[in-house]
Amino acid sequence: MKSDNMKCGMQQAPARSLLNALGYTPEEVKKPMVGIVSSYNEIVPGHMNIDKIVDAVRMGVAEAGGTPVVFPAIAVCDGIAMGHIGMKYSLVTRDLIADSTECMAIAHQFDALVMVPNCDKNVPGLLMAAARINVPTVFVSGGPMLAGHIDGKKRSLSSIFEAVGAHAAGTMTEEDVAVYEEKVCPTCGSCSGMYTANSMNCLTEVLGMGLRGNGTIPAVYSERLRLAKRAGYAVMDMLEKNIRPRDIMTKEAIENALTVDMALGCSTNSMLHLPAIAHEIGFDFDISYANPISERTPNLCHLAPAGPTYMEDLNEAGGVYAVMKELADIGLLHTDCMTVTGKTVGENIQNAVNLNPEVIRPVDNPYSKTGGLAVLKGNLAPDGSVVKRSAVVDEMMVHEGPARVFDSEEDAIDAIKGGKINEGDVVVIRYEGPKGGPGMREMLNPTSAIAGMGLGSSVALITDGRFSGASRGASIGHVSPEAAVGGPIALVEEGDIISIDIPGLKLDLKVSDEELDKRRAALKPKVPKVTEGYLARYAAMVTSGNRGAILEIPKAGE
């Protein structure tokens, strides 16, 4: 066992004395040491129940013959961090989570791990760590929130953000907004639509790192506690069979994840996280790699904010496995990939059934013949940009309009809520990328304000930042290269015409090359917004959004 390195032999007598101090018996010390990475905290609604999940995992590990050892991972609530400096600290935690988990797991020589994440950057950060550490590992998440109910209709977090915009437009009263505030988030769990947390939790199943139901069983269901116990059993079985994350998270598994992502209509943030996870297994790809997969993959689900269904509905319809079975039946998945069950993808999904063709459209009746995401390129985004096309209305699929340029999210929000944005405009928010932000803030506030002001079907938003999975409309993010490194988005001037062609995968600034060269020559570097602390170190090491905003040590002279 790997843990023998820290507990066996005369040399390790001091370590054993410290294990005694922790209360471990000799019998426990002899067993495999299984680290349980607990993301429990009291500020993220999706994490407030994780202590119960961890307790269930501990029981499962112990029953299966291991010694469970709990240690923590941090997590940020994007909804609470939204709209202020806190959002700069969201994406950057992904790498802190990966690094700190790597440190803890290797320093203490755990034989296996169970990861218990739930929200946003917590899931990809721990997937990245799992690939690095490469001991048998299972994921069991905290689970999604149940949808809220207002006037007989299901609602979610994006509803309250849009209500704020509607209030600014004068179409909702303060009392109306208060009702949404009270009711849209009724339980613990990751927010109830196909936002980033639920996207990534669903993809743990597709990657083979989570058991069936990990992405969809609601947080408040006792079924999730049973799932957590089974995760404890499963990791001990993996340890016996020596099945490791890099046996599971292969290039083919990443391709499966991208494929199911397109069918589910996942958050655009998956196009930051899948490249980062792939990088950890030595598979580097540009985001445009997703386009051929999207072109052949039908979009089968319209969960909120794209449509009126929620995670609880997907769970009742058969969950992620039912979606995978639809795709596998037409040859779109690698079914021979290994998983944490010790079985292949094909074996896992062979008996999955689509129980509700209104929630999960059959492949012969999709919402669209192409996937939920698209990567656009052109002279405004030479290295690519990302749009959730499944959440874009038909009339905005092809659009031209004048640029309304802002160098920060706050300035854009003031203009939108101040009634200064008109139908047909293209709002450009720049210097919000990984380096320029720094931290690549989500733009849910401005997209929700646009929707709330009644402009969702006539105004586009383009940014080198990113979007929440709760954003909808013609919201194009991850524009690369970003403004802070001199990307063309830094050259856009007020009134320039921007052309968007989502079916044609194009994003262009209708300005001549000669004029752009003049502007580039006159462009003066912006003073960094942050010059100290973790954000400054992050900005020095982070790469572009099209590479997943991974961290690299700068080369000499850069």
Disulfide bonds with the S-S distance in Angstrom:
none
